[in-house]
Structures are given as C-alpha cells and as structure tokens.
C-alpha cells in the first residue's frame, strides 16, 4: 500500500479529532464560534471539495477536505441550535460573495482550477472575523477561543500539505488551498496561545521592591 494513504488517513483522523475537541469546547462554552467565520465555511468547504477534486482528480488529496466539510457543517449546526451565533458582520458577506463568485466562475467556465483559486480569497476573508474578535476583545472578558482544537487543525492541514507534496505533479494550484487553510488555522492557534500567555503575565502578582 502507498504510504501516502497512511498520511491521508492520519489527516482525516486529525480533522475528526479537531472537530470533536472543538465541539467539546463549544459545549463547555470555552469556545464561542464566530458566525461570520463558520457560516461562510459551510459554503467554502463544500465548494472547496468539489473544485479541488475537479482540479486534482485525486481523492487522496481531497479526502481530508471532505472530513473538514462534514465537521464544519456539524459544528455550525450544533452552534446554531445552541443559539451561539450573533448577527452577521460585513466580512461574512464578503466571504459569501466571493464564494458565490467562485461558483459562478466554475459553472460558467467549467474551470475548477480558476474557481478553486478564486475561492481562496473567500477563505482568507473568512478567517478575519475570528481574528478580529480575538484581537479586539475587551481585556476584562475571557478569550473567545481555546487553542487545542486550532492546534490539531493546524496539524491536520500540515498533513494535507504533506499529501499534496508526496503526490506532487507539478501543478502549483494544488498546494494553494491546503496552504491557505494551514496558515489560517495556525495563525488563530498562535494568536490564542499568545493571548493566554499575555493574560497569565498580567495576572501574576508584581514583586514589591
């Protein structure tokens, strides 16, 4: 058996584990999913699977994205049922508009590569609301995210990129989507870790001289 199959399987498991961890965090109110990010991700994830498979014609590369699409839809549905989502923000509409544009490009031209690359603009926009909520929060309030799920997602997308590189065909657009997803999730994970560190330093009693 091709050893890249095992890397793909590990990526799928990592995605599933990350979503389970995040659901636990949501259930315990340790994470509050941002509507502007998660509602956009449903459409982005579904269209991403379709265009990426159409572009690569390689299910080993696409399988982790399918796991992500299922997990994203599940988290969004549960968060909505718990009434955790607030009113949509402008960035959400931008992300959705770009996603719809990608769909129109795909349908009109049947060019999965062009549509998938255009979709990455929507993916970048979709990370912004969560990052804004983290960095512009009230210092008196607790951080709206916890790092474990985001760290596991970063690992999952790192494995995604490893699969793409192992099955490299010289088609550079294949790496763009997985790389954007890795950078986005790793940035949020790093931001949460940094904020926790800053909060702990603030809470330490100052030594009297």
Order of alpha helices (4+ residues) and beta strands (2+ residues): alpha-alpha-alpha-alpha-alpha-alpha-alpha
